Amino acid sequence: MIVLSACGDRPTDMVLIPAGEFRLGVASVKDLPQFLPGAAANGNAQPLQSYSVEAFYIDAHEVTYQQFMRFKPQAKYPGGKPSEPIRGVNWYEADAYCLWVGKRLPTEFEWEKAARGQDERLFTWGNEFHENNANFGKTVRPVGSFEQDKSPFAVYDMNGNVSEWTASSYAPYPGSQYADKNFGKHLKVIRGGSFYKRRHGFMKEFVILPHRNSAPPAMRLADTGFRCAKSAPKSAQAPRSH
């Protein structure tokens, strides 16, 4: 449920994600025949498992150019239309913005729960790929332009538009047997598909919600922005109308 106005300790324009378990990651490649051979790209998101997170709030939309310019008014980034998601910012800038507004970047586990809900879906709308349900096109679009790209918790643009920085360093999942020489605190995890994926040879395996990408925190990526999160008090309940 989206919080549209401030009430007590509730942050504005954010969605409350309740505490509890969800299904994290993907099953082994042999269990995803519809995605072969590209499913091998998601070995770092295995094994599929139950994972619990505390209650938290997350922005219903990606941070826009207009919002970010209030924080860094002299900066220049790609695009520039007020309602488009900010992109081309590095991890440090994204982290600093969230702190500036009294929030923080979401962990990748929080991001995945907010995107997938609790039914193990691969896309915000379900398990079948529909290219027109999210912005996988040639240009970025204003936030919230694709009603189908809305998670079970009503969080928008988690499958397309721009990919998003998270707070997490790139590391193996609990119980993982996957080996990657790039694991380490020198890389930050990026989640979600983007409009730019076409330029890399579009494969639906790279836009499923469990897909994990990573980059050095100082890198600026033309298809990557962010949204903020905020820890919720343990007593947090679904917001009521006023």
C-alpha positions as a Python dict, from the first residue, in 0.01 Angstrom:
ca = {
    (1, 'M'): (0, 0, 0),
    (2, 'I'): (138, 341, -101),
    (3, 'V'): (167, 602, 172),
    (4, 'L'): (53, 921, 2),
    (5, 'S'): (93, 1165, 289),
    (6, 'A'): (284, 1191, 611),
    (7, 'C'): (116, 1052, 921),
    (8, 'G'): (313, 1008, 1241),
    (9, 'D'): (636, 823, 1166),
    (10, 'R'): (526, 706, 823),
    (11, 'P'): (737, 843, 536),
    (12, 'T'): (564, 1000, 239),
    (13, 'D'): (525, 844, -107),
    (14, 'M'): (663, 512, 8),
    (15, 'V'): (528, 158, 28),
    (16, 'L'): (532, -50, 345),
    (17, 'I'): (678, -397, 289),
    (18, 'P'): (581, -620, 583),
    (19, 'A'): (827, -830, 780),
    (20, 'G'): (855, -1197, 701),
    (21, 'E'): (981, -1454, 456),
    (22, 'F'): (976, -1450, 79),
    (23, 'R'): (1130, -1671, -190),
    (24, 'L'): (1475, -1541, -281),
    (25, 'G'): (1668, -1633, -596),
    (26, 'V'): (1602, -1889, -869),
    (27, 'A'): (1602, -2266, -897),
    (28, 'S'): (1885, -2448, -1072),
    (29, 'V'): (1925, -2412, -1447),
    (30, 'K'): (1778, -2758, -1510),
    (31, 'D'): (1454, -2642, -1345),
    (32, 'L'): (1420, -2345, -1581),
    (33, 'P'): (1408, -2506, -1929),
    (34, 'Q'): (1208, -2215, -2071),
    (35, 'F'): (1508, -1990, -2014),
    (36, 'L'): (1792, -2207, -2145),
    (37, 'P'): (2066, -2134, -2233),
    (38, 'G'): (2054, -1786, -2084),
    (39, 'A'): (1947, -1914, -1742),
    (40, 'A'): (2312, -1995, -1680),
    (41, 'A'): (2358, -1620, -1637),
    (42, 'N'): (2164, -1644, -1310),
    (43, 'G'): (2389, -1895, -1133),
    (44, 'N'): (2482, -1622, -885),
    (45, 'A'): (2114, -1601, -779),
    (46, 'Q'): (2100, -1964, -663),
    (47, 'P'): (1991, -2148, -463),
    (48, 'L'): (1623, -2069, -445),
    (49, 'Q'): (1543, -2032, -76),
    (50, 'S'): (1318, -1878, 185),
    (51, 'Y'): (1462, -1559, 328),
    (52, 'S'): (1327, -1324, 594),
    (53, 'V'): (1360, -946, 610),
    (54, 'E'): (1237, -696, 866),
    (55, 'A'): (958, -452, 777),
    (56, 'F'): (1071, -158, 568),
    (57, 'Y'): (946, 119, 344),
    (58, 'I'): (1056, 163, -16),
    (59, 'D'): (992, 443, -265),
    (60, 'A'): (696, 367, -489),
    (61, 'H'): (888, 518, -782),
    (62, 'E'): (1248, 562, -887),
    (63, 'V'): (1406, 891, -780),
    (64, 'T'): (1341, 1146, -1053),
    (65, 'Y'): (1571, 1397, -1217),
    (66, 'Q'): (1375, 1679, -1054),
    (67, 'Q'): (1410, 1529, -707),
    (68, 'F'): (1781, 1464, -743),
    (69, 'M'): (1852, 1815, -874),
    (70, 'R'): (1733, 1959, -544),
    (71, 'F'): (2021, 1771, -385),
    (72, 'K'): (2282, 1849, -652),
    (73, 'P'): (2153, 2150, -851),
    (74, 'Q'): (2472, 2223, -1046),
    (75, 'A'): (2521, 1868, -1176),
    (76, 'K'): (2448, 1746, -1528),
    (77, 'Y'): (2323, 1396, -1604),
    (78, 'P'): (2168, 1220, -1905),
    (79, 'G'): (1816, 1323, -1996),
    (80, 'G'): (1696, 1607, -1781),
    (81, 'K'): (1316, 1586, -1802),
    (82, 'P'): (1180, 1637, -1449),
    (83, 'S'): (964, 1323, -1432),
    (84, 'E'): (1223, 1083, -1573),
    (85, 'P'): (1431, 871, -1335),
    (86, 'I'): (1774, 1012, -1261),
    (87, 'R'): (2041, 799, -1423),
    (88, 'G'): (2415, 810, -1473),
    (89, 'V'): (2471, 864, -1100),
    (90, 'N'): (2726, 651, -920),
    (91, 'W'): (2660, 451, -605),
    (92, 'Y'): (2811, 715, -377),
    (93, 'E'): (2577, 983, -511),
    (94, 'A'): (2275, 755, -479),
    (95, 'D'): (2370, 669, -122),
    (96, 'A'): (2430, 1034, -35),
    (97, 'Y'): (2095, 1141, -176),
    (98, 'C'): (1906, 880, 26),
    (99, 'L'): (2085, 989, 343),
    (100, 'W'): (2009, 1355, 259),
    (101, 'V'): (1634, 1283, 254),
    (102, 'G'): (1651, 1076, 573),
    (103, 'K'): (1641, 738, 402),
    (104, 'R'): (1891, 479, 274),
    (105, 'L'): (1945, 254, -24),
    (106, 'P'): (1756, -78, -4),
    (107, 'T'): (1951, -399, 37),
    (108, 'E'): (1924, -631, -261),
    (109, 'F'): (1711, -870, -55),
    (110, 'E'): (1470, -590, 34),
    (111, 'W'): (1461, -485, -330),
    (112, 'E'): (1379, -838, -443),
    (113, 'K'): (1100, -886, -192),
    (114, 'A'): (944, -552, -288),
    (115, 'A'): (962, -653, -655),
    (116, 'R'): (852, -1018, -641),
    (117, 'G'): (607, -1027, -354),
    (118, 'Q'): (576, -1363, -184),
    (119, 'D'): (483, -1597, -469),
    (120, 'E'): (821, -1648, -637),
    (121, 'R'): (725, -1464, -956),
    (122, 'L'): (993, -1386, -1214),
    (123, 'F'): (841, -1059, -1337),
    (124, 'T'): (635, -800, -1152),
    (125, 'W'): (324, -922, -1335),
    (126, 'G'): (382, -1299, -1311),
    (127, 'N'): (599, -1570, -1467),
    (128, 'E'): (535, -1523, -1839),
    (129, 'F'): (752, -1273, -2024),
    (130, 'H'): (566, -988, -2199),
    (131, 'E'): (802, -738, -2354),
    (132, 'N'): (544, -458, -2366),
    (133, 'N'): (462, -475, -1994),
    (134, 'A'): (768, -273, -1894),
    (135, 'N'): (1003, -21, -2052),
    (136, 'F'): (1254, -230, -2241),
    (137, 'G'): (1248, 18, -2528),
    (138, 'K'): (1503, 253, -2677),
    (139, 'T'): (1457, 549, -2443),
    (140, 'V'): (1382, 611, -2077),
    (141, 'R'): (1025, 704, -1980),
    (142, 'P'): (872, 907, -1695),
    (143, 'V'): (839, 705, -1375),
    (144, 'G'): (518, 506, -1341),
    (145, 'S'): (445, 505, -1717),
    (146, 'F'): (385, 128, -1732),
    (147, 'E'): (93, 18, -1515),
    (148, 'Q'): (177, -350, -1575),
    (149, 'D'): (527, -297, -1433),
    (150, 'K'): (393, -276, -1080),
    (151, 'S'): (491, -525, -811),
    (152, 'P'): (243, -708, -585),
    (153, 'F'): (319, -436, -328),
    (154, 'A'): (243, -158, -583),
    (155, 'V'): (606, -56, -642),
    (156, 'Y'): (659, 69, -998),
    (157, 'D'): (928, 18, -1265),
    (158, 'M'): (1118, -266, -1099),
    (159, 'N'): (1135, -470, -1420),
    (160, 'G'): (1215, -193, -1666),
    (161, 'N'): (1297, 176, -1723),
    (162, 'V'): (1627, 197, -1532),
    (163, 'S'): (1824, -54, -1330),
    (164, 'E'): (1885, 39, -965),
    (165, 'W'): (2174, 56, -722),
    (166, 'T'): (2132, -129, -393),
    (167, 'A'): (2317, -103, -64),
    (168, 'S'): (2457, -455, -96),
    (169, 'S'): (2808, -562, -186),
    (170, 'Y'): (2835, -843, -441),
    (171, 'A'): (2858, -1168, -244),
    (172, 'P'): (2738, -1531, -271),
    (173, 'Y'): (2394, -1618, -141),
    (174, 'P'): (2358, -1826, 175),
    (175, 'G'): (2423, -2190, 84),
    (176, 'S'): (2551, -2103, -263),
    (177, 'Q'): (2805, -2323, -439),
    (178, 'Y'): (2852, -2066, -715),
    (179, 'A'): (3206, -1935, -754),
    (180, 'D'): (3269, -1589, -894),
    (181, 'K'): (3609, -1423, -885),
    (182, 'N'): (3430, -1088, -874),
    (183, 'F'): (3264, -1145, -535),
    (184, 'G'): (3377, -878, -290),
    (185, 'K'): (3309, -539, -133),
    (186, 'H'): (3466, -362, -431),
    (187, 'L'): (3141, -415, -627),
    (188, 'K'): (2785, -310, -547),
    (189, 'V'): (2478, -503, -661),
    (190, 'I'): (2248, -354, -924),
    (191, 'R'): (1897, -491, -965),
    (192, 'G'): (1622, -467, -1224),
    (193, 'G'): (1606, -448, -1603),
    (194, 'S'): (1624, -130, -1807),
    (195, 'F'): (1553, 34, -2140),
    (196, 'Y'): (1922, 5, -2226),
    (197, 'K'): (1926, -375, -2228),
    (198, 'R'): (1848, -381, -2602),
    (199, 'R'): (2192, -244, -2678),
    (200, 'H'): (2350, -544, -2511),
    (201, 'G'): (2148, -799, -2710),
    (202, 'F'): (1813, -839, -2538),
    (203, 'M'): (1763, -1156, -2337),
    (204, 'K'): (1474, -1201, -2099),
    (205, 'E'): (1706, -1385, -1860),
    (206, 'F'): (1867, -1049, -1781),
    (207, 'V'): (1541, -881, -1679),
    (208, 'I'): (1391, -1145, -1451),
    (209, 'L'): (1361, -999, -1102),
    (210, 'P'): (1613, -1237, -937),
    (211, 'H'): (1887, -1136, -1184),
    (212, 'R'): (2194, -986, -1015),
    (213, 'N'): (2431, -743, -1181),
    (214, 'S'): (2720, -557, -1018),
    (215, 'A'): (2953, -264, -1079),
    (216, 'P'): (3220, -60, -899),
    (217, 'P'): (3051, 205, -682),
    (218, 'A'): (3229, 488, -864),
    (219, 'M'): (3097, 381, -1206),
    (220, 'R'): (2833, 586, -1384),
    (221, 'L'): (2593, 383, -1599),
    (222, 'A'): (2357, 546, -1848),
    (223, 'D'): (2079, 300, -1767),
    (224, 'T'): (2111, 292, -1387),
    (225, 'G'): (1938, 501, -1121),
    (226, 'F'): (1798, 418, -779),
    (227, 'R'): (1519, 442, -525),
    (228, 'C'): (1541, 480, -148),
    (229, 'A'): (1423, 272, 145),
    (230, 'K'): (1370, 325, 516),
    (231, 'S'): (1355, 79, 804),
    (232, 'A'): (1011, 51, 961),
    (233, 'P'): (941, 24, 1333),
    (234, 'K'): (860, -330, 1442),
    (235, 'S'): (510, -216, 1529),
    (236, 'A'): (446, -87, 1176),
    (237, 'Q'): (109, -183, 1036),
    (238, 'A'): (-44, -120, 695),
    (239, 'P'): (-127, 253, 681),
    (240, 'R'): (-486, 360, 730),
    (241, 'S'): (-664, 638, 540),
    (242, 'H'): (-710, 968, 722),
}
